[in-house]
Amino acid sequence: MERIEKLLDVMEKENLDGMLLVKDANLRYLSGFTGSESYAVISKKGRAFITDSRYTEQAEQECPGFEVIKWRSPNPDLPETIKSVCDKFVIKRLGFEKNCVSVDLYEKLKNGLGDVELVGTIGLVEKVRSVKDSEEIECIKKAAEITDEAFDEILKYIKPGVTERDIERELAYVIRKKGAEDIGFSIIVASGKNSSKPHAVPSNKPVEEGDFITIDVGSMYNGYRSDMTRTVVLGKASEKQISIYNIVKKSQEESIKIIKAGVECKTVDKLARDIIIEAGIKEVFEYGLGHGVGLEIHEEPSMSAKSTSTLEEGNVVTVEPGIYIPGWGGVRIEDTVAVTKDGCEIITKSPKHLIII
Ligand SMILES: [Mn+2]
């Protein structure tokens, strides 16, 4: 129950005597529930897991310590169910995830909860989740290990004429076959000119000799995800490709070197960017250098120029600088790393030299 204790501490600081949770990842983190479309109310006085007949048996098995309550006709509706839980736990100020609750549900709760005060919150559980314990890091490592093996296998599959979508489909298949619960997110395979779009959608374009091929891929293991990008060349690399690749590689490796607990996220982002600018490149990545990874593919902390976060031991973040030249192509190199007291551990282990297939 350590996770719930941490949340109760945060709630106390916010003057909340109850917290309504709707977001799947937060529910899974706190209760163990692996389904969806469910709700939980957490308070010092008790924990209720609210779901419907599709999930009640599963919730009873997966969520020890929670009282499982069934809603939906013929049972009472959701606001009425939440109201009765608030009454039972004597909740007067109920926090809710205002970036996850629909306006429709908010209005229903406002009308249905009587004198319970609704307080919109953002990121309370996410803040707790941003610091991983060793068990969580092990799951991310397992997800990364599967991805590394799958990446190695897919390199043998890539040949002139196979399409981006072929590569994507094969990679997803290999990841699942190797024991991942799922792919970690929609896989990106971007070749040739498409590689200048950071989040290109895999197309029916066949890969050709001389193409950069950017592959952004991860697996999910026990709910936890990994995230990795490698850019390879098919056939023979041009001098420009080698030079652009090595600038991104330097930016990525040097910024990983300064990561440790206590360093501000924006400092790492700036270093990665400065290395590319100093190399005389104008087409520097415009997104943040990285993001937390865990039960969600994008979570806290954000490693962007605007981030106010400072790295903590147990954060798991990506480092993914890139250069994207419209009409020509692009390079991104990304690793997932676990922040430690004195540095970081690189979790994704696929080779980082320019691979030429
Ligand atoms: Mn990423």
Boltz pocket constraint, residues with backbone or C-beta under 6 A from the ligand:
constraints:
  - pocket:
      binder: B
      contacts: [[A, 227], [A, 228], [A, 297], [A, 318], [A, 320], [A, 334]]
      max_distance: 6.0
